[in-house]
Structure formats: C-alpha cells, structure tokens
Amino acid sequence: MKLIGRQKKNSNIGISFSKITGKTKEVAERSRGFFLYSKVISILLILSFGLLLTRIYFSNQLAVSGGFVSVNSQRIEKLNKENYQLENKLSELSSLSYINSQAEKMGMVKISKVEILKTVSGVALKP
C-alpha cells in the first residue's frame, strides 16, 4: 500500500507540475509579447536617433550653403556694378564727340568739302 500512496503523491505532483508548466507557458507567452514590444521600441528609438542625426546633418549643410549663396550674391552684385561701369565707359569712348576731341588733340583737321577723283581707264600705264 505504500506504493500506491507514493503513486498518489507522484500523481499529485504530476498534476501540480502540469499546472506550473501551464502557468510558465502563459508567462513565457506574455514575456514573448513583452520582448516583441521591447524590440519594436528599440527599433523605433534607433530609427528616431538616425533621423535626428540626418536632420542635424542637412540643417548644417543648409546653413553652410546659405553662406555660400550670400558670398556669391555679393560677388554677382560687384560684377554687375563693374559691368555697368565698363559699358558706360565704352559708350563714352565710342561717342562721336569724344572721337572728334581726340582727333583735334592729335592735330587732325576736319575737312568740310570732300572731292572724289576719277581714275583713268587703267590702273597703271606703261610709258
């Protein structure tokens, strides 16, 4: 009879062991869900950090290119001003009044009447 008692005890242990196993399965399933959520949260944190670094990088590039654009726009203004001055000087130097004054300074005389000479039939005649 002692054997039967031991079997009863073992069967009670078996029942309680199955209850414990069932509870551990529930806990394991819950913990799997927890680990799944923690993995998702970890991935989202890493993704957020990556996006933050990307935003910082592009903000820096935008600030640097803004300075570059500013320097070049100042240079464009300077070149436009120089171009305007050169066009003004060119129109002044090519005016007829300036050309006449320079010709008089060089000793040239303005001719009022122009005569046209007619040539004889040949360019050069033999004597």
Residue pairs with C-beta under 8 A, 6 or more apart in sequence:
92 98
100 110
103 110
104 110
